Amino acid sequence: MLPIDPSVIQQRIDSMTGDPLYLHLEQTTGAYAAHFDSSKHPAASFISNIIIVYSHGGISGGGPYRVGLKMAQGWVYCEGLTHYEETESDRLILAGHDNTGKLVVALQLSPKPFGRER
């Protein structure tokens, strides 16, 4: 993965506007965070293979970045993104890593379901 280049990601977001896409979105502070530090509040969320169509999308911030996708019935919003997968041409794979390199948040869009042969 490479550090996010906002202009590259904005072009990718724009190129997918209006297309039905499978969304994968997850966030975690670490399932076992409280075991190592009782002051940490463990939290997580996960959604995968939900079909969305957005009419407008954008990346903002100075790093870590946030991405918002405007849909007919609301928004998908993800904050804390730091890296993207440069080898993907048909999918947008974004991730946020903490200062130790652990995954904190992921936002992924694809024309095909995640977790299945492409």
N, C-alpha and C positions, 0 to 999 in steps of 0.2 A: 504494500500500500504506500501511496505517496501523500505528503502533506497537501491539504486542499488548496487548489488554485481556484478562487471564486469565479473567475471568468470562464474557466473550463466547465465548472459545475453548472453555472448559469446557462451555458450553451446546451448542456445535456438536459437540463430541466426544460428549457424552451423546446427542444426537439421532441420531447415526449408529451407536450401539452395536447390535450384532447384525445389521447389514446387510452383505451382501457388497459390498466396495468395492475399487476399483482403487487400489493404492498406488504412488506415485512418491516415491522417496527418493534424494537425492543430497547429497554432501559433497565439498568440494574446498578445498585450501589454495592452489590455483592451479596449473594444469598447468605453468606456466613460472616458478614461484616461485624455483627454484634458479638460473635464468638471471640474475635481478636481484639475488639475495642468496644466496650459497653456504651461508649458515648455515641457510637454510630447507629443510625437508624436504618436497618435494612429495608430496601424497597426495590420492587421490580415490576415491569410490565412487559407483555409480549403479545403481539398480534401478527399473524402470518397468513398470506394468501387470501387477503381481502381485496376484491377488485374495486379500484377507484378510477375516476376520470377527473382530472383537474383542469380548470380553465385558465389558471394563472399560477405560476410558481416563482419563488425567488430565494436566493441565498443572501444572507447579510451577516454583519458582524466583522470583527477584525481577527478572529481566531481565539478560542473556538468559535465556530460558525453556527448559524441556525438556518433552517430551511422551512418555508411555509408553502403549502399547496392548497389553493382555494378550489373547493368543490361546490357544486350546486347547493348542497345542504350543510356546508360548514368547511372546516379547515383541518388539515393534518399539519402538525407543527413539531419540529424536532430541534433541540438545542444541545450544544456541546460537541458538535462534529469537528473532527480534526483531520481525517484522512479519507482517501477514496481509492478504489481499486481501478488502476489504469488499464488493466488488461481486458476489462469487460467492454464490449462494444454495444451489445443490445440491452444491457442492464446497467442501472446506476446503483453502485454499492458505496455507501458512505458509512463511516464509523467514527466514534469519538473514543479516544483513549485517554486514561489519566496519566499523571506524571510518572507512573511506574510501568506504563505500557498496557495496562489491563483495559479490556473493553468496558465502556460505561454505557454507550448508546449506539444504536445502529438504525439506519434508514436505508431501505433497499426497494427499488422499483424494477419490475421486469414484465415483459409481455407474456411470459410463461410462468407457471407456478414455481415457487421455490421448493427445493427438496425433491425434485423429480428430474429425470433425465431431460436434457434440453434437446 
